[in-house]
Amino acid sequence: MLILAACGLVVGGLGYYLVLCAVRPFGACRKCDGSGETERWRKTRTCPRCRGKKLRLRLGRRAHNAWRRTYDAGTD
């Protein structure tokens, strides 16, 4: 029974993440916390990960886009 409950939580969490990636494919940058700037040696600089855009493509959405490109390239 405990294993079934754990599997349900995993499947539910995965389903939630898939819907989140479909509805909101961009999330706040984790390096700058969505501010677009980082502090290094007491100087404010543009975040190198998001390049100041404050948002990054989610990992799940990046994987989905790669799968779509591969699928589209393989079918005529």
Backbone torsions as a table, in degrees:
resi	resn	phi	psi	omega
1	MET	NA	-38.6	-179.8
2	LEU	-67.2	-37.8	178.1
3	ILE	-65.2	-40.5	178.6
4	LEU	-62.9	-41.6	178.6
5	ALA	-65.7	-41.0	178.9
6	ALA	-64.2	-42.0	178.0
7	CYS	-63.4	-38.7	177.6
8	GLY	-62.6	-40.6	177.9
9	LEU	-66.2	-40.6	179.6
10	VAL	-65.3	-46.7	-179.9
11	VAL	-65.0	-39.8	178.0
12	GLY	-64.5	-42.5	178.7
13	GLY	-66.0	-40.6	178.1
14	LEU	-65.1	-41.1	177.3
15	GLY	-62.2	-42.0	177.9
16	TYR	-61.6	-43.7	-179.0
17	TYR	-66.0	-38.5	178.6
18	LEU	-64.5	-41.7	177.6
19	VAL	-66.3	-40.7	178.4
20	LEU	-61.2	-41.8	179.1
21	CYS	-66.5	-31.4	178.9
22	ALA	-76.2	-40.4	-176.2
23	VAL	-81.3	-44.9	-178.9
24	ARG	-127.3	85.1	-175.1
25	PRO	-69.5	-17.4	179.9
26	PHE	-107.3	137.7	176.1
27	GLY	-123.6	166.8	179.6
28	ALA	-65.1	141.9	178.0
29	CYS	-63.1	133.1	-177.4
30	ARG	-80.3	-22.7	-179.2
31	LYS	-74.6	-42.8	-177.4
32	CYS	-106.0	3.8	-178.1
33	ASP	57.1	32.3	176.2
34	GLY	81.0	13.1	179.8
35	SER	-92.7	-21.9	179.9
36	GLY	87.4	-4.2	-178.7
37	GLU	-134.9	146.7	174.5
38	THR	-125.1	156.1	178.7
39	GLU	-106.0	128.7	179.5
40	ARG	-140.1	123.4	-177.3
41	TRP	53.4	45.2	177.8
42	ARG	62.9	20.0	176.6
43	LYS	-121.7	139.7	177.6
44	THR	-87.2	128.0	-179.3
45	ARG	-130.9	162.7	175.7
46	THR	-67.9	138.2	-178.7
47	CYS	-63.7	128.3	-178.7
48	PRO	-73.8	-23.3	-178.8
49	ARG	-77.1	-50.1	-177.3
50	CYS	-97.9	-4.0	-179.4
51	ARG	56.7	34.9	177.2
52	GLY	81.8	3.8	-178.7
53	LYS	-83.8	-11.9	175.6
54	LYS	74.5	-10.6	-178.2
55	LEU	-127.3	149.7	176.1
56	ARG	-133.1	149.6	177.8
57	LEU	-69.3	132.1	-178.6
58	ARG	-65.6	152.6	-178.4
59	LEU	-60.0	-43.0	179.3
60	GLY	-63.7	-38.9	179.1
61	ARG	-70.5	-36.3	176.6
62	ARG	-62.9	-41.4	177.9
63	ALA	-65.9	-40.7	178.3
64	HIS	-63.4	-43.6	178.8
65	ASN	-62.9	-40.5	178.4
66	ALA	-64.8	-42.0	177.6
67	TRP	-62.2	-42.7	179.4
68	ARG	-63.1	-42.8	178.7
69	ARG	-62.4	-42.4	179.3
70	THR	-65.3	-43.8	-179.7
71	TYR	-64.1	-45.1	-179.1
72	ASP	-66.5	-34.8	179.8
73	ALA	-73.0	-24.7	-177.8
74	GLY	-88.3	-15.9	-179.4
75	THR	-110.3	149.2	179.6
76	ASP	-103.1	NA	NA
